[in-house]
Amino acid sequence: MMQATAFEYKHRFLIHALIYTLCFAAPWPDYHNGFHGLTLWSFMRNGSAWFRIANNLSQPQYVRFASFWNGTLIVILLFAFAGALLRTWGASYLGASTVKNGGMEGNRVIADGPFRFVRNPLYLGTILHTVALAFLMRPEAAVLCIILITIVQLRLIGREEPYLMGHLGETYRAYVEEVPRIIPSLKPCTASGTNRPDWKQGILSEFYMLGAAISFAALGWADGFNWENTVPHVIQGILISLGISIVLRAFIPKSEL
């Protein structure tokens, strides 16, 4: 399995940010909207996958545009909240400091909560979150973003799992044999351990993910043809959530970061 370098792992959040920025900016021609030269941020000008899905489904008379827009939003919300809740659930067992740490930790096997269904719930949550964000991007950028982020998650997993195997030995090996890596089981695959969730830690770690999902839910609905400001408002909500999450990092014990 492909493995991330130490640099990639340490700077994984920066790498995610760069990929998202590239795909939102989409600095290449947008032929769909008639822009043949270099374009930037054209998802704001009727370019998002979200708009194009609603637009195509509502043709030729566009009388049900809002219905298709809001129907697409429901799909977006499923991905956004699934990703946010999965990451929050997992982080409540790991702790915010472990999730945000630039290095790897492996002092025990956690086989509780989402870790009974899938070995890497936080990485799966990131992929689901990315699918939700991708609806805000131009279609070709959306596909590129999902592919790149998924590759990054697999590379991070490829670095973590050998490390954990080396530090935890047969205990972790038995866990690996029971629980799937990234595609979750519908039922618990291993017996519950003794760990208990700390939801404060989970929310502290995943405020951005939760805020992004709430931004979609609060700001994404269209009424009639009143959709033009929806995408900018959702983006604003996501950026505010990101800013607050960066501030909240100050409350994570620095000795553990």
N, C-alpha and C positions, 0 to 999 in steps of 0.2 A: 504494500500500500504506500502511496506517495506520502512523504514526510516533510513537514515544514522545517525550516532552519530555525536556529535559536533567535535570529533577528526577526523573522516572521512572527514567531510566537510572542516575543516581547512586545512587538509593535503591532499586534493584531488589530487593535482598535483603530489605529491610524490607517492601516491597510483597508479596513472596512470603509472608513470615512472617504478615502481616496477613490475607491471603487464607486461608492454612492455618488460622490461629487461628479466623477467622470460621466456616469450614466444619466444623471439629471441634466448635466450641461449638454451632453450629446453633441460635441463639436464637429459635426459632419453634416453634409447636405440633408435637408428635410424635403425630399421631393414630393411627399404627400401634400404639403402645404405650399408648394410652388417655390420653395427657397432652394436654389441650386448652388449657392455659395456656402461658405462657412456659416453655421448657425449656432447659437448658444441659448440654452434654456427655452427652446421652442415648445416644450411641453406646456408652457403657460399660454401658448397661442393655439388652442384647439389641437394640440399635438399629443396629448397624453393617451395612453392605451385605454384608459377609462372613458375619455370622450369618444374615441374612435369606435369602441365597442357599442356604446349607446347610440352613436350616430349611425352606424351601419345597421343596427337592429331596428331602428325607428324609421328607416327610409321606406317608401319615397316621400311620405307626407310629414314625418317627424311629429305626428300628433301624440305619440306616446314616448317622446324622448325622455321626459322626467321619470316615467315608470322604468324604462330600461336603465337610466342612470342610477336610480335608487336600487334597482335589482342588482346591478353590478356592485354597488356599494355593500350590499348584504354579503356578497361573496368576499369582498375585500375585508369586511369586518370579521368574517370567520377566520381568515388567515391572520389578521392583525391580533385578534384576541387570543387565538390558539397559540401564536408565537409568544405573546407577552405573558400569558398565564403559565405556559410551560416553562419559560425561563424563570419566572418569579418563583414557581413551585420548586424548581431545581435549586435556585440560588438560596432559598430558605433553608435548605439542608447543607449546602456548601459554605454559606456565609459570604457576605459582600467582599470581604478582603481576599478570599480565595478566588472569586470570580474575576476580580479586577487586577489580580497579581500579574506582574510581567513574567514571573517564573512559574514553575510547576511544583505542586505539592502532592504528596502521596503517602499520608500517614495512616490511612484506613480505607477500607472499602465501604462505600455508602450504597446500601441496597434497600433504600426506603423511598417513598414518594414516587416520583416519575422514574427513578433509577431502577424500579422493579419492572418497568415496561420497555425501557430503552436505555442503553449505556450512556448516550450523549444527548440528554434532553435539551441542554442549553444550545448546542450547535444546531439541533433540529429546530429549536425555537427561532434561531437567527434566520434560518432558511425560510421558515414560514413568514416571519416578519418581512423578509426581503421580497417575497411574492406580493405581499400587501403593498409595499412601497413601489413595486414595479408598475402597478396600475397608474401611478402618477407620472411615469416616464413615457417617452416615445416607445412604440412597440419594439423596435429593433434594439433600443437601449435596455428595455425591460428584460428581453431574452438574454442579452449580454450580461446584465447585472446578476440575474439569477444563476447563470452558469458560473461566473467568476466567484460569487459568494459561496456557492456550493463547493467549488474546487478548494477555496480557502478553508472551509469547514473540514473537508476531508483531509487536507494536509495537516491541520491542527490536530485532528483525531489521530492521524498517523504518527504524530510526534508524542502525543500524550500516552497512548495505550502501551507502547513498548516501555516507556518510563515507569508507568504504574505496574506493569508486569515485572519489571526488574526490582521494584521496591516492595511490592506486596506479595510476590511469589504465587504460590498455589492458591491462596485465598482469592486473588484477583483472577487467576486463570479459570477457576471454577465459576466465578461470576461471568466471565466472558463467554464460557460455553453455554450458559443458561440464558443470557439476555442479549437480544439483537443490538447491533451497533448503532444504527441510525433510523431504521424503519421500525416504529414501535409495534409491540404486540398489543392485542386487544385485551389481554388478561395478564396479570402478574406472572412473571417468569421465574421468580425466586422468592424465597421466604423473606418476610419483613425483618429488618434489623432492629436496632435499639435507638436509632437516631430520631430526633424530633425536629419538626420545622420551626424556624424562627422567622416569622412572617415579616417582622420589622427589617431583618437583614435582606429578605427577598425583595421587598419594596425599595429599600435603599439601593440595592444593586441594580434593579430593573425599572427605575422610575421612567427612564426614557422610553422603554418598550411599552409600558403601561400608558404613558402620556400620548404616545403616537397612536395607539389603538383608540384611546378616548377622543383624540383630535378627529379621527375619521368619523367616530360615532356622533360627535357633537356638531361637527362643521361640514359634513359631507353630503347632506341631503339636498336635493334640488326640488324646487316648487315651480312647475311649469317649465319655462325656459330660463329661469333664474339660476343658472349653473355657473356663469362665467367667473364669479368670484370664489366658487367653492374650492377649486384646487389651490389658489393662493392662500386661502384661509386655512386649509388643512396643512399646507406647508408651514405656515406661520405657527400653528399649534405644535407641529412636530419640532420645529426649531426651538420654540420656547421650552418644550419638554427636554430637549437636548441640553439647553443652557442650564436649566435647573438641575439636571442630573450631574452635570459637571460640578456645579456648586456643592451638591450633596456628597461628592467624593471627599470633601473636607471632613465629613463625619465618619468616614471609614478609618479605623485605627491605622495610623501611618506605620506603626511598627510591624504590621502584618502585610503591608502593601509590597 
